[in-house]
């Protein structure tokens, strides 16, 4: 069975265990696939990339919420009443 690797960079679990910071440094912030017995075990991404992914997920959830509520009746609210 073939495996899709969704990264241009790869390393092995063994190499990551031996030299974790060196492997991370060499990626220069790009995602890296970590292989276990030549199969993807997990991906490592930078904190900045993780933040972008989380924000993208949150944005998509907000879009879904707005679309779901777009047909609802509007209710006027006075800020002073809150």
ABEGO torsion letter per residue (X at the ends): XBBBBABABBBBAAAAAABAAAAAAAAGGBBBBBBBGGBBABBBBBAAAAAAAAAAAAAAAAAAAAAAAAABBBBBBBAAAX
